[in-house]
Amino acid sequence: MALVPFLQNHGLPYGWAWFISQSVFITVICLVLMLSVAAVILADRKIWAAVQMRRGPNVVGPFGLLQTIADAMKFLFKEVIIPAGANKVIFFLAPLVSVMVAFIAWAVIPFNKGWVIADINVGVLYLFAVSSLGVYGTVMAGWASNSKYAFLSALRAAAQMVSYEVSIGFVMITVLLFAGSLNISHIVQAQQSSGVFALLHWNIFSILFPMLVIFFVSSLAETQRPPFDLLEAESELVAGFFVEYSSGPFLLFFLAEYMNVIMLCGLMSILFLGGWLSPINIWPLNIPVLGIFWFLLKLAFLFFMMAMVKAMVPRYRYDQLMRLGWKVFLPTSLLWVVLTAGWVLFVRPHL
């Protein structure tokens, strides 16, 4: 990072310079992510309102832009209510675990070339490990609340998350076979092209297109977004595993949910849409500094699609959800792993 030599020139040893520069970078990213969550929640509500032909948030601030900030402040000043029979330690640890896992997943997500906290060669394995930890916060919250409704919702959410993590894992394996690397930055660079229409070299325009569809739908289920928000189906589970939470702890669950949604949108843009790469390989569209713009534009488009699904598609039954994951997505993704391996081994070398 550019800050390291600057600090070294001012007398700090390399170790301290690296530590301070990384701390500053991580702090800036965390602040930007939290502010982006506020913007994404507002966009989600505005899109939903537009589809239903109503105005949505429009009172607090110009065009309602400060509504999410006002809601967050309201949550922070509310009283934290703890159920009488709850396990207080685990009750408070659950939202902290959820939001911590949501934050650390961003450590290997590159925003631009070289703009990543940890550019490790096993970035995909890191994401697998971190995503598998997300279920712990949900189960801890349901169990510690000492409520049968919260506990049933936690079990349902855990089964849902684990089921669709399997499909997401196989989808990522097909991308790894195409890129030949577990490094997330290398996956983006493998989609680079010297032609004018660089987007034709992205994975979305290859045999991996069906995997993008599976990844997109699985991301909705993984983050419990509609039409797969069955952990909070009001007719049977009141409000899900966090029904006993209020104030700040509830806000942490909300923050973790949207952080995961944004992260999966960013991951989809990296795996299938070229990440920070420009779609048209001409100047000035392909200058390096615009990489962050292209990445955020693709992320915003994918989130818009998620918001449209939320507004338009009716909720699934739980048996339909599990059937889709185990009887449709799992066999299809397994078959595509074999087809992709054959394509990479026998067909692509001769193209």
For each residue, the residues with C-beta under 8 A, 3 or more apart:
1: 4 21 22 25
2: 5 6
3: 6 7 17 20 21 24 25
4: 1 7 8 14 17 18 21
5: 2 8 9 17
6: 2 3 9 10
7: 3 4 10 12 16 17 20 21
8: 4 5 11 12 13 14 17
9: 5 6
10: 6 7
11: 8
12: 7 8 16 17 20
13: 8 16 17
14: 4 8 17 18
15: 18 19
16: 7 12 13 19 20
17: 3 4 5 7 8 12 13 14 20 21
18: 4 14 15 21 22
19: 15 16 22 23
20: 3 7 12 16 17 23 24
21: 1 3 4 7 17 18 24 25
22: 1 18 19 25 26 117
23: 19 20 26 27
24: 3 20 21 27 28
25: 1 3 21 22 28 29 117
26: 22 23 29 30 117
27: 23 24 30 31
28: 24 25 31 32
29: 25 26 32 33 106 117
30: 26 27 33 34 103
31: 27 28 34 35
32: 28 29 35 36
33: 29 30 36 37 103 106 259 262
34: 30 31 37 38 255
35: 31 32 38 39
36: 32 33 39 40 262
37: 33 34 40 41 255 258 259 262
38: 34 35 41 42 68 69 72
39: 35 36 42 43 68
40: 36 37 43 44 258 261 262 303
41: 37 38 44 45 68 258
42: 38 39 45 46 57 64 65 67 68
43: 39 40 46 47 303 304 307
44: 40 41 47 48 303 307 310
45: 41 42 48 49 56 57 67
46: 42 43 49 50 56 57 64
47: 43 44 50 51 304 307 308 311
48: 44 45 51 52 56 307 310 311
49: 45 46 52 54 55 56 57
50: 46 47 53 56
51: 47 48 308 311 312
52: 48 49 311
53: 50
54: 49
55: 49 58
56: 45 46 48 49 50 64
57: 42 45 46 49 60 64 67 68
58: 55 63 64
59: 64 67
60: 57 64 65 66 67 69 70
61: 64 65 66 67 69 70
62: 65
63: 58
64: 42 46 56 57 58 59 60 61 67
65: 42 60 61 62
66: 60 61 69 70
67: 42 45 57 59 60 61 64 70 71
68: 38 39 41 42 57 71 72
69: 38 60 61 66 72 73
70: 60 61 66 67 73 74
71: 67 68 74 75
72: 38 68 69 75 76 251
73: 69 70 76 77
74: 70 71 77 78
75: 71 72 78 247 248 250 251
76: 72 73 247 248 251
77: 73 74 247
78: 74 75 246 247
79: 246 247
80: 246 247 248 249
81: 244 246 247
82: 86 88 91
83: 86 91 145 146 147 244
84:
85: 146
86: 82 83 91 144 145 146 244
87: 90 91 143 144 146
88: 82 91 92 144
89: 92 93
90: 87 93 94 140 143 144
91: 82 83 86 87 88 94 141 144 145 244 249
92: 88 89 95 96 249
93: 89 90 96 97 140 144
94: 90 91 97 98 137 138 140 141 144 249
95: 92 98 99 137 141 242 245 249 250 252 253 256
96: 92 93 99 100 137 252
97: 93 94 100 101 133 136 137 140
98: 94 95 101 102 134 137 138 141 252 253 256
99: 95 96 102 103 137 252 253 255 256 259
100: 96 97 103 104
101: 97 98 104 105 130 133 134 136 137 256
102: 98 99 105 134 255 256 259 260 263
103: 30 33 99 100 106 259
104: 100 101 107 130
105: 101 102 108 109 127 130 131 259 260 263
106: 29 33 103 109 117 259 263
107: 104 116 117 118 126
108: 105 116 117 118 119 120 123 126 127 184
109: 105 106 116 184 263 266 267 270
110: 113 114 115 116 119 184 185 188 270 275 276
111: 115 116 276 291 292 295 296
112: 115 276 288 289 291 292 295
113: 110 185 276 288 291
114: 110 119
115: 110 111 112 276 291 292
116: 107 108 109 110 111 119 184 185
117: 22 25 26 29 106 107 108
118: 107 108 123 126
119: 108 110 114 116 123 183 185
120: 108 123 126 183
121: 181 182 183
122: 125 126 182 183
123: 108 118 119 120 126 127 182 183 184 185
124: 127 128 172 176 182 183 184 187
125: 122 128 129 182
126: 107 108 118 120 122 123 129 130
127: 105 108 123 124 130 131 172 184 267
128: 124 125 131 132 169 172
129: 125 126 132 133
130: 101 104 105 126 127 133 134
131: 105 127 128 134 165 168 222
132: 128 129 135 165
133: 97 101 129 130 136
134: 98 101 102 130 131 137 138 161 260
135: 132 138 139 157 158 161 162
136: 97 101 133 139 140
137: 94 95 96 97 98 99 101 134 140 141 253 256
138: 94 98 134 135 141 142 154 157 158 161 231 241
139: 135 136 142 143 154 155 158
140: 90 93 94 97 136 137 143 144
141: 91 94 95 98 137 138 144 145 150 154 241 242 245 253
142: 138 139 145 147 150 151 152 153 154 155 157 241
143: 87 90 139 140 151 154
144: 86 87 88 90 91 93 94 140 141
145: 83 86 91 141 142 150 151 241 243 244 245
146: 83 85 86 87 244
147: 83 142 150 151 243 244
148: 151 152
149: 152 153 237 238 243
150: 141 142 145 147 153 154 240 241 242 243 244
151: 142 143 145 147 148 154 155 241
152: 142 148 149 155 156 237
153: 142 149 150 156 157 231 232 237 240 241 243
154: 138 139 141 142 143 150 151 157 158 231 241
155: 139 142 151 152 158 159
156: 152 153 159 160 230 231 237 318
157: 135 138 142 153 154 160 161 224 231 240 241
158: 135 138 139 154 155 161 162
159: 155 156 162 163 322
160: 156 157 163 164 221 222 224 228 230 231 321 322 325
161: 134 135 138 157 158 164 165 221 222 224
162: 135 158 159 165 166
163: 159 160 166 167 221 322 325 326
164: 160 161 167 168 218 221 222 325 329
165: 131 132 161 162 168 169 222
166: 162 163 169 170 325 330
167: 163 164 170 171 214 215 218 325 329 330 333
168: 131 164 165 171 172 215 218 219 222
169: 128 165 166 172 173
170: 166 167 173 174 330 333 334 336 337
171: 167 168 174 175 211 214 215 218 271 333 336
172: 124 127 128 168 169 175 176 215 271
173: 169 170 176 177 337
174: 170 171 177 178 208 211 333 336 337 340
175: 171 172 178 179 187 203 208 211 271 272
176: 124 172 173 179 180 181 182 187
177: 173 174 180 337 340 341 344
178: 174 175 190 203 206 208 340 344
179: 175 176 186 187 190 191
180: 176 177 186 190
181: 121 176 186 187 190
182: 121 122 123 124 125 176
183: 119 120 121 122 123 124 186 187
184: 108 109 110 116 123 124 127 187 188 270
185: 110 113 116 119 123 188 189
186: 179 180 181 183 189 190
187: 124 175 176 179 181 183 184 190 191 270 271 275
188: 110 184 185 191 192 270 274 275 276 277
189: 185 186 192
190: 178 179 180 181 186 187
191: 179 187 188 201 202 203 274 275 277
192: 188 189 198 201 274 277
193: 197 198 200 201 281
194: 198 281
195: 198 200 201 281
196: 280 281 282
197: 193 200 279 280 281
198: 192 193 194 195 201 202 274 277 278 279 280 281 286
199: 202 205 274 279 280
200: 193 195 197 205
201: 191 192 193 195 198 205 274
202: 191 198 199 205 206 272 273 274 277
203: 175 178 191 206 208 212 271 272 273 274
204: 208 209 212 272 273
205: 199 200 201 202 209
206: 178 202 203 209
207: 210 336 339 340 343
208: 174 175 178 203 204 211 212 272 336 340
209: 204 205 206 212 213 272
210: 207 213 214 332 336
211: 171 174 175 208 214 215 272 333 336
212: 203 204 208 209 215 216 268 271 272
213: 209 210 216 217
214: 167 171 210 211 217 218 329 332 333
215: 167 168 171 172 211 212 218 219 268 271 272
216: 212 213 219 220 268 302 305 306
217: 213 214 220 221 324 329
218: 164 167 168 171 214 215 221 222 325 329
219: 168 215 216 222 223 225 261 264 265 268 306
220: 216 217 223 225 226 227 228 306 309
221: 160 161 163 164 217 218 224 225 228 321 325
222: 131 160 161 164 165 168 218 219 260 264
223: 219 220 257 260 261 264
224: 157 160 161 221 228 229 230 231 232 240 257
225: 219 220 221 228 229 261 306 309 310
226: 220 229 309 310 313 315
227: 220 309 310 313 314 315 316
228: 160 220 221 224 225 315 316 321
229: 224 225 226 232 233 315
230: 156 160 224 233 315 316 318 321
231: 138 153 154 156 157 160 224 237 240 241
232: 153 224 229 237 238 239 240
233: 229 230 236 237 315
234: 237 238 239
235:
236: 233
237: 149 152 153 156 231 232 233 234 240 243
238: 149 232 234 243
239: 232 234 242 243
240: 150 153 157 224 231 232 237 243
241: 138 141 142 145 150 151 153 154 157 231
242: 95 141 150 239 245 249 250 253
243: 145 147 149 150 153 237 238 239 240
244: 81 83 86 91 145 146 147 150
245: 95 141 145 242 249 250 253
246: 78 79 80 81 249 250
247: 75 76 77 78 79 80 81 250 251
248: 75 76 80 251 252
249: 80 91 92 94 95 242 245 246 252 253
250: 75 95 242 245 246 247 253 254
251: 72 75 76 247 248 254 255
252: 95 96 98 99 248 249 255 256
253: 95 98 99 137 141 242 245 249 250 256 257
254: 250 251 257 258
255: 34 37 99 102 251 252 258 259
256: 95 98 99 101 102 137 252 253 259 260
257: 223 224 253 254 260 261
258: 37 40 41 254 255 261 262
259: 33 37 99 102 103 105 106 255 256 262 263
260: 102 105 134 222 223 256 257 263 264
261: 40 219 223 225 257 258 264 265 303 306
262: 33 36 37 40 258 259 265 266 299 303
263: 102 105 106 109 259 260 266 267
264: 219 222 223 260 261 267 268
265: 219 261 262 268 269 299 302 303 306
266: 109 262 263 269 270 295 299
267: 109 127 263 264 270 271
268: 212 215 216 219 264 265 271 272 273 302
269: 265 266 272 273 274 275 295 298 299 302
270: 109 110 184 187 188 266 267 273 275 295
271: 171 172 175 187 203 212 215 267 268
272: 175 202 203 204 208 209 211 212 215 268 269
273: 202 203 204 268 269 270 298 302
274: 188 191 192 198 199 201 202 203 269 277 279 294 298
275: 110 187 188 191 269 270 291 294 295 298
276: 110 111 112 113 115 188 291 292 294 295
277: 188 191 192 198 202 274 291 294
278: 198 281 285 286 290 291 294
279: 197 198 199 274 285 294
280: 196 197 198 199 285 286
281: 193 194 195 196 197 198 278 285 286
282: 196 285 286
283: 286 287
284: 287 290
285: 278 279 280 281 282 290
286: 198 278 280 281 282 283 290
287: 283 284 290
288: 112 113 291
289: 112 292
290: 278 284 285 286 287 293 294
291: 111 112 113 115 275 276 277 278 288 294 295
292: 111 112 115 276 289 295 296
293: 290 296 297
294: 274 275 276 277 278 279 290 291 297 298
295: 111 112 266 269 270 275 276 291 292 298 299
296: 111 292 293 299 300
297: 293 294 300 301
298: 269 273 274 275 294 295 301 302
299: 262 265 266 269 295 296 302 303
300: 296 297 303 304
301: 297 298 304 305
302: 216 265 268 269 273 298 299 305 306
303: 40 43 44 261 262 265 299 300 306 307
304: 43 47 300 301 307 308
305: 216 301 302 308 309
306: 216 219 220 225 261 265 302 303 309 310
307: 43 44 47 48 303 304 310 311
308: 47 51 304 305 311 312
309: 220 225 226 227 305 306 312 313
310: 44 48 225 226 227 306 307 313
311: 47 48 51 52 307 308
312: 51 308 309
313: 226 227 309 310
314: 227
315: 226 227 228 229 230 233
316: 227 228 230 320 321 324
317: 320 321
318: 156 230 321 322
319: 322 323
320: 316 317 323 324
321: 160 221 228 230 316 317 318 324 325
322: 159 160 163 318 319 325 326
323: 319 320 326 327 328
324: 217 316 320 321 327 328 329
325: 160 163 164 166 167 218 221 321 322 328 329 330
326: 163 322 323 329 330
327: 323 324 330 331
328: 323 324 325 331 332
329: 164 167 214 217 218 324 325 326 332 333
330: 166 167 170 325 326 327 333 334
331: 327 328 334 335
332: 210 214 328 329 335 336
333: 167 170 171 174 211 214 329 330 336 337
334: 170 330 331 337 338
335: 331 332 338 339
336: 170 171 174 207 208 210 211 332 333 339 340
337: 170 173 174 177 333 334 340 341
338: 334 335 341 342
339: 207 335 336 342 343
340: 174 177 178 207 208 336 337 343 344
341: 177 337 338 344 345
342: 338 339 345 346 347
343: 207 339 340 346 347 348
344: 177 178 340 341 347 348
345: 341 342 349
346: 342 343 349 350
347: 342 343 344 350 351
348: 343 344 351
349: 345 346
350: 346 347
351: 347 348
